[in-house]
């Protein structure tokens, strides 16, 4: 099995069987965003305890890439601190834009998104959930509850 085939299977699995999909009551952090080019929509909910994610959910509609990316995001950030998440999200953005070198260690399933770089119009789909996350955490840090 080629690496490309494996990555496609990971993306399809997250799309068909999204992890952590749903609304999270009493979330500490909530953010939402829309990709105006294609209509993808993501709402992200995080529950934090001492700046660490103890629960995370997403709701959304859109293409397979945007929804799979959101599913991967929820698995990748669970248990991480806000600062760890911000650094991780920055690495993902660099990877998707082709700015990250071959250092993909520690990205888990998220590295399957690297194939999206071949399709520049789809990068915004893959980045939507990560942008929502960064914006929501930025707002949380400016106005902690």
C-alpha positions in Angstrom: 0.0 0.0 0.0 1.4 3.4 -1.0 1.7 6.2 1.5 -0.8 8.3 -0.6 -3.3 5.4 -0.4 -2.9 5.2 3.3 -3.4 8.9 3.7 -6.6 8.8 1.6 -7.9 6.0 3.8 -7.2 7.9 6.9 -9.0 11.0 5.5 -12.0 8.9 4.4 -12.2 7.1 7.8 -12.3 10.4 9.7 -14.9 11.7 7.3 -17.2 8.7 7.4 -16.7 8.1 11.1 -15.9 11.5 12.6 -14.5 11.5 16.1 -16.0 13.8 18.8 -18.8 15.1 16.7 -21.5 17.0 18.5 -22.2 20.0 20.7 -20.4 20.2 24.0 -22.6 21.8 26.7 -20.8 24.2 29.1 -17.8 24.6 26.9 -15.0 26.9 28.1 -14.1 27.8 24.6 -16.4 28.0 21.5 -15.5 29.2 18.0 -17.1 29.0 14.6 -16.1 29.7 11.1 -17.1 29.4 7.5 -15.1 29.0 4.3 -16.8 31.5 2.0 -15.3 29.9 -1.1 -17.1 26.6 -0.7 -19.5 27.0 2.3 -17.7 24.6 4.7 -18.8 25.4 8.3 -17.1 24.3 11.6 -18.1 25.0 15.2 -15.6 23.9 17.8 -16.2 23.4 21.5 -13.5 22.9 24.1 -13.8 22.3 27.8 -10.6 23.3 29.6 -9.5 22.6 33.2 -6.3 24.5 34.2 -5.7 25.4 30.6 -5.7 21.7 29.5 -8.4 20.3 27.1 -10.4 17.7 29.0 -13.2 17.4 26.3 -13.6 18.6 22.7 -16.4 18.4 20.1 -17.1 19.8 16.7 -20.2 20.4 14.6 -20.0 21.1 10.9 -21.0 20.7 7.3 -18.9 20.6 4.2 -16.5 18.6 2.1 -14.7 15.5 3.2 -11.4 17.4 3.8 -12.9 20.0 6.1 -14.8 17.5 8.2 -12.0 15.0 8.4 -9.6 17.7 9.4 -11.9 18.8 12.2 -12.2 15.2 13.4 -8.4 14.8 13.4 -8.1 18.1 15.3 -10.3 16.9 18.1 -8.2 13.8 18.6 -4.9 15.7 18.3 -5.6 18.3 20.9 -7.3 16.3 23.6 -5.3 16.4 26.8 -3.0 19.2 25.5 -2.5 22.6 27.1 -3.5 25.8 25.4 0.1 26.6 24.6 0.8 23.1 23.3 -2.3 23.4 21.1 -1.3 26.7 19.7 2.2 25.4 18.7 0.7 22.2 17.2 -1.8 24.2 15.2 1.0 26.5 13.9 2.9 23.4 12.7 -0.2 22.0 11.0 -0.7 25.3 9.1 3.0 25.3 8.0 2.7 21.7 6.9 -0.4 22.5 4.8 1.2 25.6 3.3 4.4 23.6 2.4 6.5 25.6 4.9 7.1 22.6 7.3 10.1 20.4 6.4 10.1 16.7 6.8 9.6 17.0 10.5 6.1 15.4 10.7 6.8 13.4 13.8 4.2 13.8 16.5 1.4 14.9 14.1 -0.4 11.5 14.1 -3.3 11.2 11.7 -3.1 14.9 11.0 -0.1 14.3 8.7 -2.5 12.7 6.3 -3.6 16.2 5.4 -0.2 16.9 3.8 -1.6 15.5 0.5 -3.9 18.5 0.3 -0.9 20.7 -0.6 -1.2 19.3 -4.1 -4.6 21.0 -4.4 -4.2 24.6 -3.4 -7.9 25.4 -3.6 -8.5 22.7 -0.9 -5.9 24.0 1.6 -8.5 26.4 3.0 -10.9 23.4 3.6 -8.2 21.6 5.6 -7.2 24.7 7.5 -10.7 25.9 8.5 -11.0 23.9 11.8 -7.4 24.9 12.7 -8.1 28.6 12.1 -11.3 28.4 14.2 -9.3 26.8 16.9 -6.6 29.5 16.8 -9.1 32.3 16.8 -11.2 30.8 19.7 -8.1 30.2 21.8 -6.9 33.7 21.1 -10.2 35.1 22.3 -10.1 32.8 25.4 -6.6 34.1 26.2 -7.8 37.7 25.9 -10.9 37.1 27.9 -10.5 34.1 30.2 -13.7 33.0 31.9 
